Amino acid sequence: MNVVDSSGWIEFALDGPNAGIFEPPLLDTANLVVPSIPVFEVYRYSVARVHEATLWTQDADLRGLDGVKYVDAHGSR
C-alpha cells in the first residue's frame, strides 16, 4: 500500500521539480490509500491559493481611471 502526504500531492499537481518521485505511487491507484488528513490539507492549500489570487484582482489603484467603475469588497465605490 502507498500513502502520499499532502506535499506529494501538491508537488505532483503543480508539476514541481520532484513530481516524478510521487507519480508512480499516485498512479498506482490499486495500491493507493488516501487518508482524510492529506485530502483536507490539499483542499486548504488550494483554497488559500485561490484566495490569494482573488486578492490580486482587487487592486484599489484602478480607482479614478476613466471608464472604470471600482467596487471594493464591501460594495463601496
C-alpha positions in Angstrom: 0.0 0.0 0.0 1.1 3.5 -0.7 0.3 6.7 1.3 1.4 10.0 -0.1 1.3 13.1 2.2 -0.1 16.4 1.1 3.2 17.8 0.0 3.5 15.0 -2.5 0.0 15.6 -3.9 0.7 19.3 -4.2 4.1 18.7 -5.8 2.6 16.3 -8.3 -0.4 18.5 -9.1 1.8 21.6 -9.7 4.3 19.5 -11.7 7.1 20.6 -9.3 10.7 19.5 -9.6 10.0 16.4 -7.5 6.7 15.5 -9.2 8.3 12.4 -10.7 9.0 10.9 -7.3 5.3 10.9 -6.5 4.0 9.9 -9.9 4.4 6.1 -9.5 2.6 5.7 -6.2 -0.1 8.2 -7.1 -0.9 6.4 -10.4 -0.9 3.0 -8.8 -4.4 3.5 -7.6 -4.9 -0.2 -6.8 -2.4 0.2 -4.0 -3.0 3.9 -3.0 -4.5 4.7 0.4 -5.7 8.3 0.7 -6.3 9.3 4.3 -8.7 12.2 5.0 -6.0 14.5 6.5 -4.0 14.9 3.3 -7.3 15.5 1.4 -8.1 18.3 3.8 -4.6 19.7 3.7 -4.6 19.8 -0.1 -8.0 21.4 -0.1 -6.9 24.0 2.5 -3.7 24.8 0.4 -5.9 25.1 -2.8 -8.4 27.5 -1.1 -5.5 29.6 0.2 -4.0 29.9 -3.3 -7.4 30.8 -4.8 -8.0 33.4 -2.1 -4.5 34.9 -2.7 -5.3 35.1 -6.5 -8.6 36.9 -5.9 -6.8 39.4 -3.7 -4.6 40.3 -6.7 -7.7 41.2 -8.7 -8.9 43.7 -6.1 -6.5 46.5 -6.9 -7.5 49.8 -5.5 -5.1 51.5 -7.9 -7.7 51.2 -10.6 -9.9 53.7 -8.7 -10.1 57.0 -10.6 -9.3 55.7 -14.0 -11.6 56.9 -16.8 -14.3 54.4 -17.7 -13.5 52.1 -14.7 -16.2 51.6 -12.0 -14.3 50.4 -8.9 -16.2 48.5 -6.3 -14.4 47.2 -3.2 -15.2 44.0 -1.2 -17.8 45.9 0.8 -19.6 47.3 -2.2 -18.2 50.8 -1.7 -17.3 52.9 -4.7 
